[in-house]
Amino acid sequence: MSQLLLIEDDLELSNLLCEYLQSQGHSVSQAFDGEAGVSVAQTEQFDVILLDIMLPKIDGFEVLKRLRMTHLTPVIMLTAKGDDFDRIFGLELGADDYISKPFNHRELLARINAITRRVEFVKQSEIAEILEYNHVSLNLAARTVHVNKAQLTLTGTEFSVLQLLMAQVGKVVTKETISQEVLGRRLAPFDRSIDMHVSNLRKKIAQHSAANCIQTMRGSGYVFLAQ
């Protein structure tokens, strides 16, 4: 059973989602404004946070900013349909995934389950392998990444993307493969979530290394360079 936090100000929608997710075996806590959401998220432990953008007091973006200062809990943003700015900005701030309103409850459940399966797999893994290429060192067991000995702070999704690329060092990994392996879903047309996660990785790596270790293969995907 996963522990979920739903931060949504629409009381009716929140209660419907809560009832549905609980019927599917999840435990759900609710918060109805941004400040309450931050408070609950910082005092209790959750497996996934479902975060609406339009919230009273402080909006979802500010909630995410505050959470990412201290927490790497996976966050799924609830965005307005067709609003690319909200989706991209949320991913830039460290959201793991997003789903557009109105959405099918089963699709949301699939997104949650994909994230929790990925996290659970990592927790149960006994692999102590360390991947080291191009000044980047990724420790699978410790879930840490260092660039020239400086430790990076990555979200769970960013870590999984980097792990997948480094495990296939020198080979092109398609966006479709990354979406399936990391997000647990097929890549939709015009979906820029993978691009944004890779962009975030590049920015964080670039703070400690001048090497352009992740290259874009136009029309194909990404490749992590060995050197």
C-alpha positions in Angstrom: 0.0 0.0 0.0 1.4 3.4 -1.0 1.1 6.5 1.1 -0.2 9.4 -1.1 -0.7 13.1 -0.5 -3.3 14.8 -2.6 -3.1 18.6 -2.6 -6.2 19.8 -4.4 -8.5 22.7 -3.5 -11.6 21.3 -5.4 -13.2 19.6 -2.5 -15.5 17.4 -4.7 -12.7 16.3 -7.0 -10.4 15.7 -4.1 -12.9 13.5 -2.3 -13.7 11.5 -5.5 -10.0 10.9 -6.1 -9.4 10.0 -2.5 -12.3 7.5 -2.5 -11.1 5.9 -5.8 -7.4 5.6 -4.9 -8.3 4.2 -1.5 -10.5 1.6 -3.2 -7.4 0.6 -5.2 -5.4 -0.1 -2.1 -3.7 3.3 -1.5 -3.7 5.4 1.6 -4.5 9.0 0.9 -4.0 12.2 2.9 -5.6 15.4 1.7 -4.7 19.1 1.8 -6.8 21.8 0.3 -4.4 24.8 0.0 -0.8 25.2 -0.7 0.4 26.1 2.7 -1.4 23.1 4.3 0.1 20.9 1.6 3.7 22.0 2.4 3.1 21.5 6.1 1.7 18.0 5.7 4.4 17.0 3.2 7.1 18.1 5.6 5.8 16.4 8.7 4.7 13.1 7.2 6.3 10.6 4.8 4.7 9.9 1.5 5.5 7.7 -1.5 3.9 10.1 -4.1 2.5 13.6 -3.9 -0.3 14.6 -6.3 -0.1 18.4 -6.7 -2.6 20.8 -8.3 -1.3 24.0 -9.7 -4.1 26.4 -8.9 -4.2 26.5 -5.1 -5.3 29.1 -2.5 -2.6 30.9 -0.4 0.4 29.6 -2.4 0.2 27.9 -5.8 1.5 24.5 -6.8 4.7 25.9 -8.3 5.6 27.5 -5.0 4.7 24.3 -3.1 7.0 22.4 -5.4 9.8 24.9 -4.9 9.6 24.6 -1.1 9.4 20.8 -1.2 12.4 20.4 -3.4 14.5 22.3 -1.0 14.3 19.4 1.5 12.3 16.6 -0.1 12.8 14.4 -3.2 9.4 12.7 -2.9 8.0 11.9 -6.4 5.5 14.6 -7.5 2.8 14.3 -10.1 1.5 17.7 -11.2 -2.2 18.1 -12.0 -2.2 20.6 -14.9 -4.8 22.4 -17.1 -5.4 20.6 -20.4 -3.2 22.0 -23.2 -1.2 24.4 -20.9 2.3 23.6 -22.1 3.8 26.4 -19.9 2.5 24.8 -16.7 3.8 21.4 -17.6 7.2 22.6 -18.7 7.6 24.9 -15.7 6.6 22.2 -13.3 9.2 19.8 -14.8 11.8 22.5 -14.6 11.1 22.9 -10.9 11.6 19.1 -10.3 8.2 17.5 -10.9 8.5 13.8 -11.8 5.4 13.6 -14.1 2.2 15.5 -14.9 -1.3 14.6 -16.0 -3.8 17.1 -17.6 -7.3 17.8 -16.3 -9.8 16.4 -16.9 -8.1 12.9 -16.7 -9.3 9.4 -16.4 -8.9 8.0 -12.9 -7.4 4.8 -14.2 -4.7 6.8 -16.1 -3.8 8.6 -12.8 -3.6 5.3 -11.0 -1.3 3.9 -13.7 1.0 6.9 -13.3 1.1 6.5 -9.6 1.7 2.7 -9.8 4.5 3.2 -12.4 6.4 5.6 -10.0 5.8 3.4 -6.9 7.0 0.2 -8.8 10.1 2.0 -9.8 10.9 3.2 -6.3 10.2 -0.2 -4.8 12.4 -1.9 -7.3 15.3 0.3 -6.4 14.7 -0.2 -2.6 14.8 -4.0 -3.0 17.8 -4.0 -5.3 20.9 -5.4 -3.8 23.1 -4.2 -6.7 26.1 -2.3 -5.5 27.4 -1.4 -9.0 28.9 2.0 -9.6 28.8 3.6 -13.1 31.6 6.0 -13.8 32.0 7.9 -17.1 32.9 11.4 -18.1 33.5 12.7 -14.6 30.1 11.4 -13.5 29.9 8.7 -10.8 26.5 7.0 -10.2 26.1 4.6 -7.2 23.1 2.4 -7.7 23.0 1.1 -4.2 23.4 4.4 -2.4 21.3 6.3 -5.0 23.9 9.0 -5.2 25.5 10.9 -8.1 28.8 12.8 -8.0 30.3 15.0 -10.6 34.0 15.6 -10.0 33.4 14.5 -6.4 30.6 17.1 -5.9 27.3 15.4 -5.0 24.2 16.3 -7.1 20.7 16.5 -5.7 18.5 14.7 -8.2 14.8 13.8 -8.1 13.9 10.2 -8.4 13.0 10.6 -12.1 16.2 12.4 -12.9 18.2 9.7 -11.2 16.4 7.0 -13.2 16.9 8.8 -16.5 20.6 9.2 -15.8 21.0 5.6 -14.7 19.3 4.4 -17.9 21.6 6.6 -20.1 24.8 5.6 -18.2 23.9 1.9 -18.3 23.7 2.2 -22.1 26.8 4.4 -22.4 27.8 5.2 -25.9 24.4 4.0 -27.3 21.4 6.0 -28.3 18.5 5.6 -25.9 15.2 6.7 -27.5 12.8 9.0 -25.8 10.1 6.3 -26.1 12.4 3.9 -24.2 13.1 6.4 -21.5 9.4 7.2 -21.1 8.5 3.5 -20.9 11.3 2.5 -18.5 11.2 5.6 -16.3 7.7 7.0 -16.4 5.9 3.7 -17.2 4.0 5.0 -20.1 4.2 5.5 -23.8 5.5 8.8 -25.1 2.6 10.9 -26.3 3.0 13.3 -29.3 4.4 16.7 -28.4 5.2 15.4 -24.9 8.3 17.2 -23.7 8.6 15.7 -20.2 11.7 13.6 -21.1 13.4 16.6 -22.7 12.8 18.6 -19.6 14.2 15.9 -17.3 17.3 15.6 -19.5 17.6 19.4 -19.5 17.5 19.5 -15.7 20.2 16.8 -15.6 22.5 18.8 -17.9 22.1 22.0 -15.9 23.0 20.2 -12.6 26.0 18.4 -14.2 27.2 21.6 -15.8 27.5 23.2 -12.4 30.5 20.9 -11.7 31.8 19.9 -15.2 32.3 21.5 -18.5 31.9 18.2 -20.3 28.8 17.8 -22.5 28.3 14.2 -21.5 24.6 13.9 -22.6 24.2 14.6 -26.3 20.9 14.9 -28.2 20.6 12.7 -31.3 18.0 14.6 -33.3 15.0 12.5 -34.1 16.3 9.6 -32.1 17.0 10.3 -28.4 20.0 10.8 -26.2 23.4 9.3 -25.7 25.7 9.4 -22.6 29.3 9.8 -23.8 32.0 7.7 -22.1 34.5 10.6 -22.3 
